[in-house]
Amino acid sequence: MTLTGGPSLPQERKLVTSIPGPKSQEMLARKNAAVAAGVGVALPVSIVAAGGGVMVDVDGNSLIDLGSGIAVTGVGNSAPAVVEAVTQQVQQFTHTCFTVTPYEGYVAVAEKLNELTPGDHEKRSALFNSGAEAVENAIKIARHYTNRGAVVVFDHAYHGRTNLTMGMTAKNMPYKDGFGPFAPEVYRVPTSYPFRDGLSGVDAAAVALTQIEKQIGSKNVAAIIIEPIQGEGGFIAPAEGFLPAIQEWATANGVVFILDEVQTGFARTGDLFAANHENVVPDLVTTAKGIAGGLPLSAVTGRAEIMDSAHAGGLGGTYAGSPIACAAALATMETYEKDNLADRAKEIGAIITEFFTELQKTDDRIGDIRGRGAMMAVEFVESGSKTPAAALTGAIAKHAGNEGVILLTCGTYGNVVRFLPPLSISDELLREALQIVADALAAN
């Protein structure tokens, strides 16, 4: 398969200094002196170039990228089609504010999202800047449409860092601690977590739906929102049948069913959208991250009657649907389709699954291997148990970083390593990075 991805950087891991190198340490000192302490970093290297499956730091180290900027650069970092589209747009104009004087790029992105997102019903889209902003606007729209207040979210959910979305997010540290009080009328119910609950999808849904009916009341619920595979909560893929059962109940009770595809969307899971794996059709879907090749853009797309219910002026924002981000999004979405990157995601997922399944035979600290496509995770546990091994997970990520592999962790219990390589990564680089993770596990 021909891979896209960026400038002609040598596709190799190369360490010329320790990690972080001296120039990166200088940049870290500047960061600490100038940037608010609450803005943390996972690996303190200062990047000057990236493309394909590597990132090059200011010291000349070439690191293998297994994070994609948290699932953003699916088409590769600095993908040629994106660079060209953005360059052309910058030369034309950088901003007008769409709600002041509109432009074609915004409309074209909306048209494309209406075409690509799940379902063949009539749709409308509204564009924003970040995933949290899209989620917040989806809730606004659902409440306005239903004239109800309650919002149902799930255990282990992550939906953002704004006040409303912090309340919707499950994990306290680092996302919520000390930042309350949060917005009211947000209710949390159990999710499907096959590794830990042992329930079928239908049975797990029954538990959640019973709690909604008994503790909230169906007639009070404006929306149910869920990630089809939970991201920050641990890359938890629900058991088959869970999502369809939740959707069916929502439809029957006049509740807006929202899928948060901010992290799962755009070929990441081996389909353009994760909803397609079980033919789930949401009323509204939120997207961001992989939508625009690294530029800030997000969207809410959904049924025309729901999206059109908000009054004129009720949706928007100064930078929402930036012309530059829209140009990038059109090039990015074309690249996903033209290069068949959903199939590439499946290939990546198969390599990761095979590698850790073999390793699991000799190391029972690998508790669970899960995910879809190029959105895979390994949950680490204490040997002979299901007790979360957070310290081990942190040590693995640190070891990998020191060896030139950018590796992210996640999970409510801090014991999950997630694999989000750009879809432009080569098999050789991917396998080399996985072996370094295995070496890290063996060393700890």
GUNU-78630 format. One line per field, with one value per residue (C-alpha): residue number from 1; residue in three letters; chain; y, x, z. Coordinates in Angstrom, 2 decimals, always signed. Example, Ala and Ser with C-alpha at 12.3 -4.5 7.8 and 13.67 -1.06 7.14 Angstrom:
BEGIN
n [1	2]
res [Ala	Ser]
chain [A	A]
c2 [-4.50	-1.06]
c1 [+12.30	+13.67]
c3 [+7.80	+7.14]
END
This chain:
BEGIN
n [1	2	3	4	5	6	7	8	9	10	11	12	13	14	15	16	17	18	19	20	21	22	23	24	25	26	27	28	29	30	31	32	33	34	35	36	37	38	39	40	41	42	43	44	45	46	47	48	49	50	51	52	53	54	55	56	57	58	59	60	61	62	63	64	65	66	67	68	69	70	71	72	73	74	75	76	77	78	79	80	81	82	83	84	85	86	87	88	89	90	91	92	93	94	95	96	97	98	99	100	101	102	103	104	105	106	107	108	109	110	111	112	113	114	115	116	117	118	119	120	121	122	123	124	125	126	127	128	129	130	131	132	133	134	135	136	137	138	139	140	141	142	143	144	145	146	147	148	149	150	151	152	153	154	155	156	157	158	159	160	161	162	163	164	165	166	167	168	169	170	171	172	173	174	175	176	177	178	179	180	181	182	183	184	185	186	187	188	189	190	191	192	193	194	195	196	197	198	199	200	201	202	203	204	205	206	207	208	209	210	211	212	213	214	215	216	217	218	219	220	221	222	223	224	225	226	227	228	229	230	231	232	233	234	235	236	237	238	239	240	241	242	243	244	245	246	247	248	249	250	251	252	253	254	255	256	257	258	259	260	261	262	263	264	265	266	267	268	269	270	271	272	273	274	275	276	277	278	279	280	281	282	283	284	285	286	287	288	289	290	291	292	293	294	295	296	297	298	299	300	301	302	303	304	305	306	307	308	309	310	311	312	313	314	315	316	317	318	319	320	321	322	323	324	325	326	327	328	329	330	331	332	333	334	335	336	337	338	339	340	341	342	343	344	345	346	347	348	349	350	351	352	353	354	355	356	357	358	359	360	361	362	363	364	365	366	367	368	369	370	371	372	373	374	375	376	377	378	379	380	381	382	383	384	385	386	387	388	389	390	391	392	393	394	395	396	397	398	399	400	401	402	403	404	405	406	407	408	409	410	411	412	413	414	415	416	417	418	419	420	421	422	423	424	425	426	427	428	429	430	431	432	433	434	435	436	437	438	439	440	441	442	443	444]
res [Met	Thr	Leu	Thr	Gly	Gly	Pro	Ser	Leu	Pro	Gln	Glu	Arg	Lys	Leu	Val	Thr	Ser	Ile	Pro	Gly	Pro	Lys	Ser	Gln	Glu	Met	Leu	Ala	Arg	Lys	Asn	Ala	Ala	Val	Ala	Ala	Gly	Val	Gly	Val	Ala	Leu	Pro	Val	Ser	Ile	Val	Ala	Ala	Gly	Gly	Gly	Val	Met	Val	Asp	Val	Asp	Gly	Asn	Ser	Leu	Ile	Asp	Leu	Gly	Ser	Gly	Ile	Ala	Val	Thr	Gly	Val	Gly	Asn	Ser	Ala	Pro	Ala	Val	Val	Glu	Ala	Val	Thr	Gln	Gln	Val	Gln	Gln	Phe	Thr	His	Thr	Cys	Phe	Thr	Val	Thr	Pro	Tyr	Glu	Gly	Tyr	Val	Ala	Val	Ala	Glu	Lys	Leu	Asn	Glu	Leu	Thr	Pro	Gly	Asp	His	Glu	Lys	Arg	Ser	Ala	Leu	Phe	Asn	Ser	Gly	Ala	Glu	Ala	Val	Glu	Asn	Ala	Ile	Lys	Ile	Ala	Arg	His	Tyr	Thr	Asn	Arg	Gly	Ala	Val	Val	Val	Phe	Asp	His	Ala	Tyr	His	Gly	Arg	Thr	Asn	Leu	Thr	Met	Gly	Met	Thr	Ala	Lys	Asn	Met	Pro	Tyr	Lys	Asp	Gly	Phe	Gly	Pro	Phe	Ala	Pro	Glu	Val	Tyr	Arg	Val	Pro	Thr	Ser	Tyr	Pro	Phe	Arg	Asp	Gly	Leu	Ser	Gly	Val	Asp	Ala	Ala	Ala	Val	Ala	Leu	Thr	Gln	Ile	Glu	Lys	Gln	Ile	Gly	Ser	Lys	Asn	Val	Ala	Ala	Ile	Ile	Ile	Glu	Pro	Ile	Gln	Gly	Glu	Gly	Gly	Phe	Ile	Ala	Pro	Ala	Glu	Gly	Phe	Leu	Pro	Ala	Ile	Gln	Glu	Trp	Ala	Thr	Ala	Asn	Gly	Val	Val	Phe	Ile	Leu	Asp	Glu	Val	Gln	Thr	Gly	Phe	Ala	Arg	Thr	Gly	Asp	Leu	Phe	Ala	Ala	Asn	His	Glu	Asn	Val	Val	Pro	Asp	Leu	Val	Thr	Thr	Ala	Lys	Gly	Ile	Ala	Gly	Gly	Leu	Pro	Leu	Ser	Ala	Val	Thr	Gly	Arg	Ala	Glu	Ile	Met	Asp	Ser	Ala	His	Ala	Gly	Gly	Leu	Gly	Gly	Thr	Tyr	Ala	Gly	Ser	Pro	Ile	Ala	Cys	Ala	Ala	Ala	Leu	Ala	Thr	Met	Glu	Thr	Tyr	Glu	Lys	Asp	Asn	Leu	Ala	Asp	Arg	Ala	Lys	Glu	Ile	Gly	Ala	Ile	Ile	Thr	Glu	Phe	Phe	Thr	Glu	Leu	Gln	Lys	Thr	Asp	Asp	Arg	Ile	Gly	Asp	Ile	Arg	Gly	Arg	Gly	Ala	Met	Met	Ala	Val	Glu	Phe	Val	Glu	Ser	Gly	Ser	Lys	Thr	Pro	Ala	Ala	Ala	Leu	Thr	Gly	Ala	Ile	Ala	Lys	His	Ala	Gly	Asn	Glu	Gly	Val	Ile	Leu	Leu	Thr	Cys	Gly	Thr	Tyr	Gly	Asn	Val	Val	Arg	Phe	Leu	Pro	Pro	Leu	Ser	Ile	Ser	Asp	Glu	Leu	Leu	Arg	Glu	Ala	Leu	Gln	Ile	Val	Ala	Asp	Ala	Leu	Ala	Ala	Asn]
chain [A	A	A	A	A	A	A	A	A	A	A	A	A	A	A	A	A	A	A	A	A	A	A	A	A	A	A	A	A	A	A	A	A	A	A	A	A	A	A	A	A	A	A	A	A	A	A	A	A	A	A	A	A	A	A	A	A	A	A	A	A	A	A	A	A	A	A	A	A	A	A	A	A	A	A	A	A	A	A	A	A	A	A	A	A	A	A	A	A	A	A	A	A	A	A	A	A	A	A	A	A	A	A	A	A	A	A	A	A	A	A	A	A	A	A	A	A	A	A	A	A	A	A	A	A	A	A	A	A	A	A	A	A	A	A	A	A	A	A	A	A	A	A	A	A	A	A	A	A	A	A	A	A	A	A	A	A	A	A	A	A	A	A	A	A	A	A	A	A	A	A	A	A	A	A	A	A	A	A	A	A	A	A	A	A	A	A	A	A	A	A	A	A	A	A	A	A	A	A	A	A	A	A	A	A	A	A	A	A	A	A	A	A	A	A	A	A	A	A	A	A	A	A	A	A	A	A	A	A	A	A	A	A	A	A	A	A	A	A	A	A	A	A	A	A	A	A	A	A	A	A	A	A	A	A	A	A	A	A	A	A	A	A	A	A	A	A	A	A	A	A	A	A	A	A	A	A	A	A	A	A	A	A	A	A	A	A	A	A	A	A	A	A	A	A	A	A	A	A	A	A	A	A	A	A	A	A	A	A	A	A	A	A	A	A	A	A	A	A	A	A	A	A	A	A	A	A	A	A	A	A	A	A	A	A	A	A	A	A	A	A	A	A	A	A	A	A	A	A	A	A	A	A	A	A	A	A	A	A	A	A	A	A	A	A	A	A	A	A	A	A	A	A	A	A	A	A	A	A	A	A	A	A	A	A	A	A	A	A	A	A	A	A	A	A	A	A	A	A	A	A	A	A	A	A	A	A	A	A	A	A	A	A	A	A	A	A	A	A	A	A	A	A	A	A	A	A	A	A	A	A	A	A	A	A	A	A	A	A	A	A	A	A	A]
c2 [+0.00	+3.49	+5.53	+9.29	+11.31	+14.26	+15.52	+13.26	+12.37	+9.16	+6.64	+5.41	+5.57	+7.32	+8.54	+10.91	+12.12	+10.85	+11.69	+14.54	+15.97	+19.19	+21.47	+19.91	+20.48	+24.12	+24.36	+22.65	+25.26	+28.01	+26.25	+26.06	+29.76	+30.91	+28.37	+27.71	+24.71	+23.06	+22.48	+19.28	+17.25	+13.49	+13.42	+16.57	+16.66	+19.70	+18.69	+20.46	+18.11	+15.15	+12.90	+9.30	+7.49	+9.62	+12.89	+14.67	+16.75	+19.80	+17.61	+15.55	+12.49	+10.66	+9.10	+6.61	+8.13	+5.87	+8.76	+10.81	+13.84	+11.85	+10.39	+13.61	+13.00	+9.90	+10.91	+11.61	+14.71	+17.43	+15.30	+16.74	+17.24	+19.03	+21.28	+22.24	+22.98	+25.05	+27.01	+27.91	+29.00	+31.15	+32.98	+33.72	+34.76	+33.58	+34.63	+36.33	+34.62	+32.42	+33.97	+37.40	+36.69	+33.00	+31.10	+27.91	+25.87	+25.67	+24.64	+22.03	+20.47	+20.34	+18.69	+16.10	+15.32	+14.93	+12.46	+10.41	+10.13	+7.11	+7.01	+8.04	+10.46	+14.19	+15.86	+19.19	+20.07	+22.88	+23.44	+24.36	+24.31	+21.48	+18.16	+19.53	+22.43	+20.01	+17.90	+20.97	+22.17	+18.73	+18.88	+22.41	+21.25	+18.14	+20.13	+22.75	+20.11	+18.00	+20.75	+18.41	+18.91	+15.62	+14.27	+10.65	+9.74	+6.57	+5.27	+5.82	+8.50	+11.38	+14.28	+17.30	+19.97	+22.76	+23.13	+21.10	+18.45	+18.13	+17.19	+14.63	+13.20	+10.41	+10.59	+13.03	+13.43	+15.30	+16.49	+17.58	+17.83	+21.23	+22.72	+22.37	+22.94	+21.45	+21.92	+20.24	+17.61	+15.25	+11.64	+8.73	+5.09	+1.87	+1.05	-2.24	-3.19	-6.84	-7.43	-6.35	-6.89	-10.17	-9.19	-9.53	-6.28	-6.73	-7.49	-4.52	-2.27	-3.55	-2.52	+0.99	+1.45	+0.28	+2.84	+5.59	+4.67	+4.33	+7.20	+9.82	+8.97	+8.60	+11.63	+13.88	+12.78	+15.07	+13.02	+9.96	+10.45	+7.75	+7.10	+3.95	+3.02	+4.96	+6.89	+8.38	+5.93	+3.03	+2.28	+0.23	-1.43	-2.39	-5.92	-6.55	-5.50	-2.81	+0.22	-1.00	-1.65	+1.85	+3.38	+1.42	+2.58	+6.19	+6.16	+4.57	+7.23	+10.35	+10.76	+12.16	+9.48	+11.11	+9.30	+11.05	+10.01	+12.65	+10.03	+7.08	+8.92	+9.11	+5.63	+5.22	+2.01	+0.36	+2.00	+5.65	+5.79	+3.32	+3.34	+1.38	-1.74	-2.50	-0.43	+2.04	+5.27	+8.15	+11.11	+13.36	+12.60	+14.74	+14.71	+16.42	+15.15	+13.26	+15.55	+18.10	+16.66	+18.57	+21.86	+22.74	+21.82	+19.94	+19.35	+18.25	+16.40	+14.97	+14.66	+17.79	+18.25	+18.17	+20.30	+22.89	+23.26	+25.79	+29.42	+31.54	+32.86	+30.10	+28.20	+29.48	+31.12	+33.58	+30.92	+28.11	+26.52	+28.50	+28.68	+27.31	+24.36	+23.71	+23.55	+21.08	+19.01	+18.66	+17.48	+15.15	+13.51	+13.04	+11.36	+8.91	+7.78	+7.95	+6.03	+3.63	+4.35	+2.45	-0.74	+0.45	+0.87	-2.75	-3.88	-1.92	-3.38	-6.91	-6.43	-5.03	-7.73	-10.56	-9.19	-8.83	-11.99	-13.92	-12.00	-12.60	-16.35	-15.83	-12.75	-12.73	-9.05	-8.42	-8.56	-7.48	-6.63	-4.67	-2.06	-1.83	-0.93	+1.56	+2.33	-0.49	-0.85	-3.22	-3.23	-4.21	-5.95	-7.42	-10.95	-13.55	-11.00	-8.22	-5.63	-2.57	-2.17	+1.60	+1.79	-0.83	+1.03	+4.29	+2.55	+1.05	+4.45	+6.06	+3.28	+3.57	+7.34	+6.98	+4.57	+6.89	+5.72	+8.18	+6.12	+7.29	+5.85	+6.13	+4.44	+5.26	+3.21	+4.50	+1.00	+1.08	+1.71	+2.95	+2.61	+5.39	+5.41	+7.57	+5.47	+6.45	+4.46	+1.57	-2.01	-2.00	+1.05	-0.24	-3.62	-1.98	+0.20	-2.76	-4.66	-1.73	-1.85	-5.57	-4.89	-2.31	-4.84	-7.41	-4.85	-4.12]
c1 [+0.00	+1.26	+1.58	+1.15	+2.59	+4.88	+8.34	+11.14	+12.41	+14.40	+11.95	+14.17	+14.63	+17.89	+19.19	+22.14	+21.66	+19.90	+16.19	+15.61	+18.70	+20.40	+18.53	+15.20	+16.11	+16.78	+13.35	+11.77	+13.36	+11.88	+8.53	+8.59	+9.39	+6.75	+3.90	+1.37	+2.34	-1.03	-0.01	+1.99	+3.94	+4.19	+7.70	+9.88	+11.37	+11.06	+9.95	+11.20	+10.00	+7.67	+6.34	+5.49	+5.99	+8.73	+9.22	+12.59	+13.57	+15.76	+18.73	+18.51	+16.91	+14.40	+11.63	+8.95	+5.50	+2.87	+0.65	-0.27	-0.74	-3.53	-5.11	-4.90	-2.39	-3.98	-2.96	+0.55	+2.13	+2.50	+0.79	+1.52	-2.12	-2.86	+0.20	-0.75	-4.38	-3.44	-0.80	-3.29	-5.89	-3.48	-2.56	-6.26	-7.47	-7.01	-10.29	-13.63	-15.72	-18.27	-21.16	-20.18	-19.29	-19.45	-17.17	-17.27	-14.80	-17.10	-20.04	-17.95	-16.79	-20.38	-21.46	-18.70	-19.51	-23.18	-22.18	-19.63	-21.10	-23.32	-26.88	-28.53	-31.03	-30.99	-28.27	-26.85	-23.45	-22.03	-18.29	-16.29	-12.69	-12.14	-13.66	-14.94	-16.58	-18.32	-19.58	-20.85	-22.72	-24.22	-25.66	-26.96	-28.70	-30.19	-31.55	-33.04	-34.66	-36.14	-36.84	-35.38	-32.38	-30.79	-27.70	-26.59	-22.91	-21.00	-18.35	-14.80	-16.02	-13.90	-15.58	-13.34	-12.08	-14.66	-16.93	-19.78	-17.53	-15.48	-18.71	-19.32	-15.80	-15.41	-11.75	-10.93	-7.15	-5.91	-9.05	-11.44	-9.71	-10.28	-12.02	-15.65	-18.48	-19.57	-22.66	-25.80	-28.08	-25.29	-25.85	-23.40	-24.33	-22.30	-20.77	-19.77	-16.23	-15.87	-12.49	-13.84	-17.61	-17.87	-21.28	-22.69	-23.43	-27.17	-26.87	-24.55	-27.00	-29.86	-27.96	-27.39	-30.91	-32.51	-30.48	-31.56	-35.22	-35.14	-32.85	-33.46	-36.65	-36.73	-38.98	-36.34	-33.42	-32.40	-29.44	-27.31	-23.73	-21.08	-17.76	-18.11	-14.67	-13.80	-10.56	-8.94	-10.91	-8.86	-9.72	-12.65	-14.53	-18.03	-19.28	-21.20	-24.81	-24.29	-24.40	-27.39	-29.38	-28.65	-29.59	-32.84	-33.88	-33.02	-35.06	-38.04	-37.98	-37.41	-33.85	-31.16	-28.48	-25.05	-21.87	-18.65	-16.35	-13.75	-11.01	-12.50	-13.51	-11.82	-10.44	-8.81	-10.69	-10.58	-13.76	-14.36	-16.41	-16.52	-20.32	-20.20	-18.79	-22.24	-24.28	-25.21	-26.70	-26.53	-28.88	-25.84	-22.13	-19.24	-15.93	-12.54	-8.92	-8.37	-10.64	-8.11	-4.60	-3.50	-5.36	-7.99	-11.45	-14.44	-18.03	-21.48	-23.34	-26.81	-30.43	-31.64	-34.69	-32.55	-29.69	-32.07	-34.00	-31.53	-32.35	-30.12	-27.17	-27.40	-24.47	-21.12	-17.92	-15.31	-12.91	-15.43	-14.85	-11.68	-11.10	-7.58	-8.80	-11.58	-9.07	-7.03	-10.12	-11.17	-7.67	-7.55	-10.91	-9.98	-6.74	-8.51	-10.68	-8.14	-5.45	-7.94	-6.50	-9.28	-7.76	-4.33	-5.70	-6.86	-3.37	-1.84	-4.34	-3.61	+0.15	-0.36	-2.85	-0.67	+2.43	+0.90	-1.18	+2.06	+3.74	+0.78	+1.47	+4.60	+3.68	+0.40	+0.82	-0.76	-4.32	-6.23	-5.51	-8.32	-9.45	-10.05	-7.80	-5.09	-6.79	-5.39	-4.51	-2.93	-4.16	-1.46	-2.25	-0.38	+0.76	-1.95	-4.73	-6.80	-5.36	-4.36	-0.59	-0.28	+3.36	+4.37	+2.50	+4.24	+7.61	+6.95	+6.07	+9.15	+11.44	+9.97	+10.45	+14.07	+14.56	+13.00	+9.38	+6.56	+4.06	+0.86	-0.93	-4.58	-7.25	-9.23	-6.73	-3.67	-2.73	-3.34	-0.85	-2.55	-1.31	-2.31	+0.32	-0.19	-1.69	+1.35	+3.74	+5.60	+5.31	+9.03	+8.89	+5.78	+7.33	+10.52	+8.51	+6.47	+9.67	+10.89	+7.63	+8.18	+11.73	+10.39	+7.95	+10.74	+12.94	+10.27]
c3 [+0.00	-0.85	+2.32	+2.64	+5.39	+4.95	+4.18	+3.02	+6.47	+6.86	+8.28	+11.06	+14.80	+15.56	+18.90	+18.90	+22.49	+25.56	+25.77	+26.36	+24.72	+25.83	+23.42	+24.39	+28.03	+27.25	+25.62	+28.64	+30.91	+28.72	+28.81	+32.59	+32.82	+30.32	+30.17	+32.91	+35.04	+34.39	+30.76	+31.15	+28.59	+28.18	+26.69	+27.03	+23.54	+21.29	+17.79	+14.66	+11.89	+11.48	+8.75	+7.94	+11.23	+12.82	+14.67	+14.76	+17.77	+18.10	+19.09	+15.89	+17.47	+15.28	+17.34	+16.30	+16.71	+18.31	+19.38	+16.28	+18.54	+20.25	+17.11	+15.09	+12.30	+10.81	+7.29	+8.53	+9.94	+7.31	+4.66	+1.18	+0.17	+3.43	+3.12	-0.43	+0.46	+3.49	+1.57	-1.15	+1.38	+3.38	+0.19	-0.48	+3.00	+6.57	+8.21	+7.77	+10.49	+8.75	+10.69	+9.34	+5.71	+4.74	+2.38	+0.36	+2.41	+5.42	+3.27	+1.42	+4.70	+5.94	+2.69	+2.99	+6.62	+5.76	+3.08	+5.06	+8.55	+9.40	+8.07	+4.81	+6.37	+5.64	+7.71	+8.67	+10.14	+12.27	+12.62	+15.71	+16.96	+19.45	+20.40	+23.70	+21.88	+19.52	+22.42	+24.28	+21.19	+20.61	+24.13	+23.51	+20.36	+22.00	+24.94	+22.66	+20.44	+23.25	+25.78	+28.40	+30.69	+31.71	+29.96	+30.42	+30.24	+31.09	+33.46	+32.12	+29.69	+28.47	+26.68	+27.29	+29.68	+29.47	+32.48	+30.99	+29.46	+32.66	+34.39	+31.65	+31.95	+34.50	+35.57	+38.35	+37.96	+36.07	+34.34	+37.10	+40.46	+42.05	+39.01	+40.14	+40.69	+37.41	+35.28	+36.66	+35.16	+34.09	+35.18	+34.97	+34.39	+34.01	+30.65	+29.03	+30.07	+28.99	+30.65	+34.05	+34.09	+32.16	+30.80	+27.32	+25.53	+25.94	+29.66	+30.27	+28.43	+30.58	+33.72	+32.37	+31.05	+34.28	+36.19	+33.77	+34.13	+37.92	+38.87	+36.16	+34.27	+30.51	+30.00	+31.57	+29.39	+26.54	+25.32	+25.83	+24.71	+24.44	+22.75	+20.60	+21.93	+25.06	+24.68	+27.79	+29.92	+28.61	+24.97	+26.23	+23.38	+24.54	+24.10	+20.89	+21.17	+23.81	+21.51	+19.44	+22.63	+23.97	+20.63	+20.43	+23.89	+23.09	+19.90	+21.65	+24.36	+22.28	+23.58	+21.26	+20.80	+20.38	+19.42	+20.42	+17.56	+18.33	+18.81	+16.89	+13.73	+10.34	+9.59	+13.00	+13.89	+10.47	+9.23	+8.50	+11.70	+14.59	+14.52	+11.27	+12.96	+14.39	+11.93	+14.66	+13.31	+15.79	+15.81	+16.25	+15.90	+17.13	+15.27	+15.63	+15.96	+12.68	+10.68	+9.43	+9.42	+12.50	+12.19	+14.81	+13.59	+14.96	+13.98	+15.01	+12.27	+12.57	+11.62	+9.87	+12.10	+15.24	+13.93	+12.47	+15.74	+17.17	+16.37	+14.10	+16.05	+18.64	+17.13	+15.94	+17.15	+15.94	+14.66	+14.19	+10.79	+10.05	+6.28	+6.76	+8.83	+6.32	+3.46	+5.48	+6.28	+2.66	+1.70	+4.70	+4.05	+0.40	+1.47	+3.79	+0.90	-1.93	-0.04	+1.57	+5.01	+6.79	+5.40	+6.48	+10.01	+9.95	+8.92	+11.79	+14.24	+13.09	+13.64	+17.15	+18.12	+16.85	+18.58	+22.03	+21.80	+21.34	+24.16	+26.47	+26.34	+28.43	+30.48	+32.41	+33.27	+29.86	+31.09	+28.00	+24.37	+22.83	+20.36	+16.63	+13.74	+14.65	+17.97	+20.09	+23.75	+26.24	+29.83	+32.31	+35.59	+38.54	+37.79	+38.36	+38.94	+37.42	+39.78	+37.71	+37.36	+37.02	+38.12	+35.56	+32.83	+33.67	+33.67	+30.24	+28.77	+30.33	+29.06	+25.56	+25.53	+26.59	+23.68	+21.11	+21.01	+21.71	+23.71	+25.43	+28.43	+29.46	+31.56	+34.66	+36.65	+34.77	+33.60	+29.85	+27.04	+23.89	+20.35	+17.96	+15.20	+12.13	+9.36	+7.31	+9.51	+7.89	+9.12	+9.88	+12.12	+13.86	+14.62	+15.89	+18.26	+19.53	+20.30	+22.36	+24.34	+24.86	+26.01	+28.45	+29.86	+30.27	+32.03	+34.62]
END
